[in-house]
């Protein structure tokens, strides 16, 4: 490079440093996809951080050729145009997360997304069982529809991988049946080691034509999966609908929640056992039985213990 060019750039650098005091305050800035250097400079100027011309000149004369990356960034007080340009080129964005726990019904996924004020846009309640429970990163100003699309894409991918490895023992014939049974397993046990055992119980019941009698299927038509907040009524146990497995044989017409990968895997590869019954022990786990008489004895035993502990009236 010609010496005069070096001198010109050195002088310009000194002038740029002299006129820039750095960002006067902390701020969060969103760089949209496809934004140019000029657009990013305009955003920074509107936020009162650095002037657009200062940012453009920094990029033109001193910045690398790396592109700026979209996302949400945290600008700290004192950062100059060069610091901000390097940050935008690094892609070190703010990581905001929305967490969807295993077994959350779609109505509550919808409520969680609608309550997140950093997201925008209206969405319908997602189809039950279409969301993969996980933590999802998002950017301020992103549409809720885009976040749901990622959640559903993750479920599509996970299910395809698990379905390809399904066992001949599985009782389900398609995705809807798999998601329906997996959502029941998800709701019935919170103990990871029990998922395949519980899946085995329901697989055995389906094989012999027994009712599944899963309490969560009673609740779903009443609350769409939200907590009931009270005891189940006798009328609800006897209610005839497309979900209540106390009043019909077979699977409900669809899932009652969004199951996690472990519960889906459990119903696609259930434990090879001969259990037909199980009862809650009060600590989240269950005791399993092969015969009705064995089951009734377990019920009496564990109900008595739970009454002693004050867990039941």
Helices and strands as residue ranges (DSSP letters): H 3-19, E 27-31, H 37-46, H 52-61, E 71-75, H 81-90, E 96-99, H 106-115, E 135-138, H 144-163, H 175-188, G 192-194, H 195-208, H 215-223, H 234-238, H 261-268, E 277-280, E 286-289, H 292-308
